[in-house]
């Protein structure tokens, strides 16, 4: 891997374990977009439910709906 690639990988890994302020101290304000992007991706993974989670919720709602219609007891 090139020096630039290694440096980028190092920054990305550090972003995962550091605060924004720590990252800026180590890599400077000009590279903070790497921290922002890494954290945004982490947050997106937390906020976007998996297909299994969605299916479970839909099944629960369907079961409640069917119970209300007295189809499923």
Helices and strands as residue ranges (DSSP letters): H 3-17, H 20-27, G 29-31, H 32-47, H 51-68
